[in-house]
């Protein structure tokens, strides 16, 4: 149980393109999902907390207009990287929790490469 | 702000031997959770073990166990009978309950574990 699916696993696109990444909880409902970014050989950095039916909460230094988050249902959150540039190239991972006090379960991640 | 420190960027262990990965954290909270996650080359984050701060008993999961020292704010991971499949990046993580369902994880910088055949 507690499977989180993330799609796509790999994206390569030209600079200026907007890219959408989906995060789905397959066998449970998640009122809250989390989006992380991971640079090579570094730790996960929380970008934002996605709340179903309300606005996402962004961490300090993360541009909300650059990284659009939508959590329209209890099983789906999307992260859209708008007008992506090479510096946005990174590994993006989402996670979801079963509820209060429960561990977060992670998707398989999306490797984004902007040319 | 809460911080998590992993002082060992890299560790190696002979197959079938035991290895301990260190983690310390800084917090003023009394109620929190601690986790160890494993990230193999596939980059998937896999939960290894979890510890509730209010529990004095150290958590164990098969070959994985922790040494939780609350007063010292230390949370080390012991891997017994190391196997080749244990090779991965290991992250220590801390979480304090905030609003319901809105519980952020703070990760350490990771320890890369190599298993020597």
Interface residues (C-beta under 8 A of the other chain):
Chain A: X31 X32 X34 X38 X42 X43 X44 X45 X46 X49 X51 X57 X91 X93 X95 X97 X99 X100 X101 X103 X104 X105 X106 X108 X109 X111
Chain B: X33 X35 X37 X42 X43 X44 X45 X46 X47 X50 X52 X91 X97 X100 X101 X102 X103 X104 X105 X106 X107 X108 X109 X110
